[in-house]
Amino acid sequence: MRIRFGSKNSESAGKSGFGVSSVIGAAAIIFMAAGFFYLYSERETIPADEDVKSAFVLSQVSRELTVPEIVKKAKPSVVGISSRFGESTVGTGTGIIMSEDGYIVTNAHVVKNSSDKAESVTVVLSDKSEYPAEIVGADSRTDLAVIKIDTGAAKLSAAEFGDSSALSEGELAVAIGNPLGFELYGSVTSGIISALDRTITVDEYTMTLIQTDAAINPGNSGGPLLNSCGQVIGINSSKIISDSAEGLGFAIPITSAKPIIDELMKNGFISGRPRIGISGEDVTEDIAIYYDLPQGVYVRFVENNSAADTAGIRSGDIIVSADGKPIKTMQELNAVKDKFKSGEELVVTVYRAKSRIEIKIILGAEEN
């Protein structure tokens, strides 16, 4: 089974923005199979900030619309997003206009690969006009990003946002996006809300998402999932790919996304998160036995001047415990770390050159 981070579509540079996209980014696929190493970057929890001014408010349920009426209402607020990474890779996705002055929400993986933001981002409006965009903030942990375009005096058509906490299973769900690139710009699919509060693990962290059978394909990332009133109640993010299953798409509930979006607009990042500063791989039981190593987190990279770097963590170390608790995965390490605040001390034990060494880490702070 594969979980695809949805729905971003990638293509080689040099193709027209509206050309056929033929290459789907392999980095957007997470393989859920025993025995593989998984390369992870840290992703942490989110604090709420109720004093932040929001780009949008959540509307009450209004008159139910037909699907054509929903599309007519929402489609002008849906945009295409083209992100350039390096000289040869262009990824495409979808976004939702939040405000008349050009703030747009999308998925973080549409404008960010691992820790690197796109070198340039272009937004394509429903009338096919194009504008360069600024990345206001992108948060990989929650797969949310805010970008901004300047259309001068022209006001954009902002979407209406609904309350995802008021949803019920079996309700109508409509998705709008750009599957497989801009040649299929503005495609509409419909289905139902299949499940609420569905817990899905993607990479080393867990997300609570809306499940829908409305088709979500590569290129739909960041697009709206709409209720029967034409209100945005979710941001399409991922799908499960399996030979034995279909129609398993997932969207980030807008109610839980709202405080994250608000803080990205305020700070450009989510403040107050502790950070170690490593990327690592889980040493599975099979790998541990084969290489005669302990289970834990194999440190693949140490970020320069990070908390880990200052404390003396090295590439090649295996972190086997944190705060006195044995850990076997990056997810377990993050769960321990997230109980601390930036500036506090976290004691870890690493396996290095057949010895176990205790290291004290003064946790850093997430800043971007």
Secondary structure, 3 states (H helix, E strand, C coil): CEEECCCCEEEECCCCCCCCCCCCCHHHEEECCCCCCCEEECCCCCCCCCCCCCCCCECCCCCCCCHHHHHHHHHHHEEEEEEEECCCEEEEEEEEECCCCCEEEECHHHHEECCEECCEEEEECCCCCEEEEEEEEEECCCCEEEEEECCCCCCCCCCCECCHHHCCCCCEEEEEECCCCHHHCCEEEEEEEEEEEEEEEECCEEEEEEEECCCCCCCCCCCEEECCCCCEEEEEEEEEEECCECCCEEEEEHHHHHHHHHHHHHHCCCCCCEECCEEEEEECHHHHHHHCCCCEEEEEEECCCCHHHHHCCCCCCEEEEECCEECCCHHHHHHHHCCCCCCCEEEEEEEECCEEEEEEEECEECCC
